[in-house]
Amino acid sequence: MNNGARIALNAVAAQTLKVSLPSCIVQITLRQRSTGLYADFSLNGVVTVCGVICQDRTWLIRDSYLGFPGDFIFVDTQGSSDPTYSGLGDRYLLIYVPGQNA
């Protein structure tokens, strides 16, 4: 994670954001549900990964064949809890790591 980039998030229960990465645009949708925080990913306008549970220090994309030039990971800055919306952008950071799946 040494070359990772922090993705800016808001502490809200549902949000969608776009991230410009080398040669692509990734849209990330985060939704808090009673069973945890979930993420959907679109790559260049095509929904690619849906309903991924967000857990502390666990890769979200995982598979290189999906075409992402890297991967995303949540990090709990105060321990090892799985992220919840109320701590997004402060306690729970979303980090993009280039080349992780490339």
ABEGO torsion letter per residue (X at the ends): XAABBBBBBBBBABBBBBBBBBGBBBBBBBBBBAAEBBBBBBBGGBBABBGBBBBBGBBAAGBAAAGBAEBBBBBBAAEABBBBAAABGBABBBBBBBGAAX
